[in-house]
Amino acid sequence: MHLECHPDKKFISFDHISFSYGEEDILLDINFTIPDGDYVALVGPNGGGKSTLLKLLLGLAKPKEGCISVFGHSVEKAKEHLDIGYVPQRIVSSEVALPATVEEVVRSACVASHGFFSPLDEKEKARAEKAMEQLAILDLKKKQVNQLSGGQRQRVFIARALARNPKILILDEPTVGIDVQVKEKFFELLEKLNAEGITIFIVSHDIDIMKERAKTIVGIHRRLICHMPSKDFDAHEFSHNLYEIPHHSL
């Protein structure tokens, strides 16, 4: 059953979402909203459905039941308007070979909006330039991405996401493989972007860091376990609740 999406005052709405692969239920009746300007951390165990929920939000899969509304529209329409910026998991890894300059990677977000054979207009070039300036990588724009450190690469792909001029920035485990010092600067950057009006939705296994940095914690393990202000989140209680769920209900 697919519910019809209607405009909603809520920024993003997950309305009773369920999803399965064949006979295996992956998500069951996930129901919560994200207001404009929030900084939300999605946490939970491996295999608990975090990546699947992200795929549904990005329009890479469709729910078996329920509806996801973004800015009062379907996910597909939000994607068309380039309102979503996405930084995928492991893209900052040095193992990913990218024979392109920083400028080319950041501008590719604009190219994706109208096809690879259409030149960028001045407005799009300016948008890419502004994103690189925001991330303090303008001085690196002619360098090959493969020559950069993990922290610098991370900034490049966040700049790429920002070049779309998004209302929301979605990040999937962005600190995997990043050292502690770079991680600290990274979260300072996210707080700055959030203060500038960008809604942050981050998938992370770093529960303690997310409690400190995020405004809101959403915990899932196939079902919604918690949705609360980070100041009220108790990691021990969350872990306990994970194993209180009867196995047959999953």
C-alpha positions in Angstrom: 0.0 0.0 0.0 1.4 3.4 -1.0 0.1 6.5 0.7 -0.4 9.6 -1.4 2.1 12.3 -0.4 0.5 15.6 0.6 2.3 19.0 1.3 3.2 19.2 5.0 4.4 21.9 7.2 7.1 19.4 8.4 10.3 19.6 6.4 10.7 15.8 6.0 8.1 13.2 6.9 8.5 9.5 7.2 4.9 8.4 7.3 4.6 4.7 8.6 7.3 3.4 6.3 7.8 -0.3 5.8 10.3 -2.1 3.5 11.3 -5.6 2.8 13.6 -7.7 0.6 11.5 -10.6 -0.5 10.1 -12.2 2.7 12.5 -10.4 5.0 11.2 -7.3 6.8 13.9 -4.6 6.9 11.9 -1.7 8.2 8.6 -1.8 10.0 6.2 1.2 10.5 8.9 3.9 10.8 7.1 7.1 11.6 8.8 10.5 12.4 9.4 14.0 11.1 12.4 16.3 10.7 11.7 20.1 11.0 13.5 22.7 8.9 16.9 23.5 10.4 17.3 20.4 12.5 20.6 18.4 12.9 19.5 14.8 13.1 21.7 11.8 13.7 20.3 8.4 12.6 21.9 5.7 14.8 21.4 1.9 15.3 23.1 -1.4 14.9 24.6 -2.8 11.7 21.8 -4.5 9.7 19.2 -2.4 11.6 17.9 -0.6 8.5 19.8 2.7 8.6 21.2 2.4 5.0 17.9 1.2 3.7 16.1 4.2 5.2 18.6 6.5 3.6 18.1 4.8 0.2 14.3 5.4 0.6 14.9 9.1 1.4 17.2 9.5 -1.6 14.7 7.8 -3.9 17.0 4.9 -4.6 14.3 2.5 -3.4 10.5 2.7 -2.8 8.8 1.8 0.4 6.5 -1.3 0.6 4.1 0.7 2.7 3.9 4.4 3.7 5.1 7.6 2.2 8.1 9.9 2.5 7.4 13.6 2.0 10.3 16.1 1.4 9.5 19.8 1.5 5.8 18.8 1.0 6.6 16.9 -2.2 7.4 13.3 -3.1 11.1 12.3 -3.0 11.3 12.2 -6.8 10.1 15.9 -7.1 12.6 17.0 -4.4 15.4 15.3 -6.3 14.3 17.2 -9.5 14.6 20.5 -7.7 18.1 19.7 -6.4 17.1 20.4 -2.8 19.0 17.3 -1.4 22.8 17.2 -1.1 24.3 13.8 -0.5 27.7 12.6 0.7 27.9 8.8 0.3 29.8 6.4 2.5 33.5 5.8 1.9 33.7 8.3 -0.9 36.5 10.1 0.9 38.6 6.9 1.1 42.0 7.1 -0.6 41.1 3.7 -2.1 38.6 5.4 -4.4 40.5 6.5 -7.6 39.2 9.8 -9.0 41.3 11.2 -11.8 39.8 14.7 -11.6 40.6 18.0 -10.1 38.8 19.4 -7.0 37.1 22.0 -9.2 35.9 19.3 -11.7 34.5 17.2 -8.9 32.6 20.1 -7.3 31.3 21.3 -10.6 30.1 17.8 -11.5 27.1 18.4 -9.1 25.9 21.1 -11.4 26.6 19.1 -14.6 24.4 16.3 -13.2 21.4 18.6 -13.1 21.3 19.2 -16.9 23.5 16.6 -18.6 27.2 16.2 -19.3 27.1 17.7 -22.7 25.7 21.1 -21.7 28.2 23.7 -20.5 27.8 25.3 -17.1 26.4 28.8 -17.0 28.0 31.6 -15.0 25.5 31.1 -12.1 26.4 27.4 -11.8 30.1 28.2 -11.9 29.6 30.8 -9.2 27.7 28.3 -7.1 30.5 25.8 -7.3 33.0 28.5 -6.4 31.0 29.6 -3.4 30.8 26.0 -2.2 34.6 25.6 -2.4 35.0 28.9 -0.6 32.6 27.7 2.2 34.7 24.6 2.7 38.0 26.5 2.5 39.3 24.5 -0.5 39.5 27.3 -3.1 43.3 27.1 -3.0 43.1 23.4 -3.9 40.7 23.6 -6.8 43.3 22.8 -9.5 44.8 19.9 -7.5 44.0 16.2 -8.3 41.6 14.8 -5.7 43.8 11.7 -5.5 46.6 13.9 -4.1 44.6 15.1 -1.2 44.4 13.9 2.4 41.3 12.2 3.7 40.1 15.3 5.5 40.6 17.4 2.3 38.7 14.9 0.2 35.9 14.9 2.7 35.6 18.7 2.2 35.6 18.3 -1.5 32.6 16.0 -1.5 30.7 18.1 1.0 31.4 21.1 -1.3 30.1 19.1 -4.2 26.9 18.4 -2.3 26.6 22.1 -1.4 27.1 23.2 -5.0 23.5 21.9 -5.6 22.4 24.6 -3.2 20.5 22.0 -1.1 18.1 22.6 1.8 19.3 19.4 3.4 22.6 17.7 3.6 22.6 13.9 4.0 25.8 12.1 5.0 26.3 8.4 5.3 28.9 7.4 7.9 31.2 10.3 6.8 33.8 9.8 9.5 34.8 6.2 8.6 38.6 6.1 8.1 39.1 9.7 9.3 41.5 10.4 12.2 40.4 12.0 15.4 41.7 15.6 14.7 40.1 15.7 11.3 36.9 14.3 12.7 36.7 17.1 15.3 37.1 19.8 12.5 34.5 17.9 10.4 31.9 18.2 13.1 32.7 21.8 13.7 32.0 22.3 10.0 28.7 20.6 10.1 27.6 22.8 13.0 28.6 25.9 11.0 26.6 24.7 8.0 23.6 24.0 10.2 23.9 27.4 11.8 23.8 28.9 8.3 20.4 27.2 7.7 21.2 23.8 6.2 19.3 20.9 7.7 21.7 18.0 8.5 20.8 14.3 8.4 23.7 12.1 9.3 24.0 8.3 9.6 26.6 7.4 12.2 27.8 4.6 14.5 29.5 7.2 16.8 26.6 7.4 19.3 28.5 9.3 21.9 29.7 11.9 19.4 26.2 12.3 18.0 24.7 12.9 21.4 27.2 15.7 21.9 27.0 17.2 18.4 23.5 16.6 16.9 20.3 18.3 18.0 18.1 15.2 17.6 18.7 11.5 17.8 16.7 9.0 15.8 17.4 5.4 16.7 16.2 2.4 14.6 16.5 -1.3 14.6 14.0 -2.2 11.9 11.5 -0.4 14.0 11.7 3.1 15.4 13.3 2.8 18.9 13.6 6.5 19.8 13.2 10.0 18.4 14.2 12.7 20.9 16.4 15.7 21.6 20.0 14.6 21.9 20.2 16.0 25.4 17.6 13.4 26.5 19.2 10.5 24.7 20.6 7.7 26.9 22.9 5.4 25.0 22.7 2.6 27.6 18.9 2.7 27.6 18.9 2.7 23.8 21.2 -0.4 23.7 18.9 -2.1 26.3 15.8 -1.4 24.2 17.4 -2.9 21.1 17.4 -6.3 22.7 14.0 -5.9 24.4 12.3 -6.2 21.0 11.0 -9.7 20.6 12.7 -11.5 17.7 9.4 -12.6 16.1 8.4 -8.9 15.8 11.3 -8.2 13.5 
